[in-house]
Amino acid sequence: MSAKAYVFGLVGLIAVPASAAQFFIVEDVQKKSCAITQEAPTGDQYVVVGDGAYGDEATAASDMKKILACNPGDDARGSAREPPAAPSKQ
């Protein structure tokens, strides 16, 4: 491989992660509601909840369903409610 191709390949590897989108789960502390944004919040009206920056929106949306602050109707463990167990057959 020529030196020029090697340099361009190396520059390409460095540039790709820098341009990758990041998604944040943010909570409006006054309204007690959550949203997914592509920018980290500034100030004190919004706070980042969850695992910080996500690489894709689908993962952020999945995690948002598990966060108690974003789903106040869930039980104290913060997990989604499971359906009632089916009656056992005897």
C-alpha positions as CSV (number, residue, x, y, z in Angstrom):
1,M,0.0,0.0,0.0
2,S,1.3,3.4,-0.8
3,A,2.0,6.0,1.9
4,K,-0.6,8.3,0.5
5,A,-3.4,5.6,0.7
6,Y,-2.3,4.8,4.2
7,V,-2.5,8.4,5.3
8,F,-6.0,8.9,3.7
9,G,-7.2,5.7,5.3
10,L,-5.9,6.8,8.7
11,V,-7.6,10.2,8.4
12,G,-10.9,8.5,7.4
13,L,-10.8,6.3,10.5
14,I,-10.3,9.3,12.8
15,A,-13.0,11.4,11.1
16,V,-15.8,8.8,11.2
17,P,-16.2,8.6,15.0
18,A,-16.1,12.3,15.3
19,S,-19.1,12.7,13.1
20,A,-21.1,10.0,14.7
21,A,-24.4,11.2,16.3
22,Q,-24.9,11.0,20.0
23,F,-28.2,10.9,21.8
24,F,-28.9,11.9,25.4
25,I,-31.9,11.1,27.6
26,V,-32.7,14.4,29.4
27,E,-35.2,15.0,32.1
28,D,-37.0,18.4,32.6
29,V,-36.6,18.7,36.3
30,Q,-39.7,20.9,36.7
31,K,-42.1,19.0,34.5
32,K,-40.7,15.6,35.5
33,S,-40.7,14.4,31.9
34,C,-38.0,13.0,29.6
35,A,-37.0,13.4,26.0
36,I,-34.2,12.2,23.7
37,T,-31.9,15.0,22.3
38,Q,-28.8,15.1,20.3
39,E,-27.2,17.8,22.5
40,A,-26.2,17.5,26.1
41,P,-28.2,19.9,28.2
42,T,-26.8,23.1,29.7
43,G,-28.1,25.0,32.7
44,D,-30.1,23.4,35.5
45,Q,-33.6,23.0,33.9
46,Y,-32.6,19.7,32.3
47,V,-30.4,16.9,33.5
48,V,-28.9,13.9,31.7
49,V,-30.4,10.6,33.0
50,G,-29.4,7.1,31.9
51,D,-26.0,6.0,30.8
52,G,-24.9,9.4,29.3
53,A,-24.4,9.5,25.5
54,Y,-25.9,6.7,23.4
55,G,-24.7,5.8,19.9
56,D,-28.1,5.4,18.4
57,E,-31.6,6.7,19.2
58,A,-33.2,3.2,19.4
59,T,-30.9,2.3,22.4
60,A,-31.7,5.5,24.1
61,A,-35.4,5.0,23.6
62,S,-35.2,1.5,25.0
63,D,-33.3,2.7,28.1
64,M,-35.7,5.6,28.6
65,K,-38.5,3.0,29.1
66,K,-36.5,1.6,32.1
67,I,-35.7,4.8,33.9
68,L,-38.0,5.5,36.8
69,A,-37.8,9.3,36.5
70,C,-39.1,9.0,32.9
71,N,-41.9,6.6,33.8
72,P,-43.4,7.6,37.1
73,G,-46.2,5.1,36.9
74,D,-43.7,2.2,37.3
75,D,-43.0,0.5,40.6
76,A,-40.2,1.6,43.0
77,R,-37.6,-0.6,41.3
78,G,-37.8,1.5,38.1
79,S,-38.5,-1.5,35.9
80,A,-41.4,-2.0,33.6
81,R,-44.3,-3.8,35.2
82,E,-44.7,-7.4,34.3
83,P,-48.1,-8.8,33.3
84,P,-49.8,-10.8,36.0
85,A,-48.9,-14.5,36.1
86,A,-51.4,-16.9,34.4
87,P,-53.3,-19.1,36.8
88,S,-51.7,-22.5,37.2
89,K,-53.4,-25.5,35.8
90,Q,-54.0,-28.3,38.3
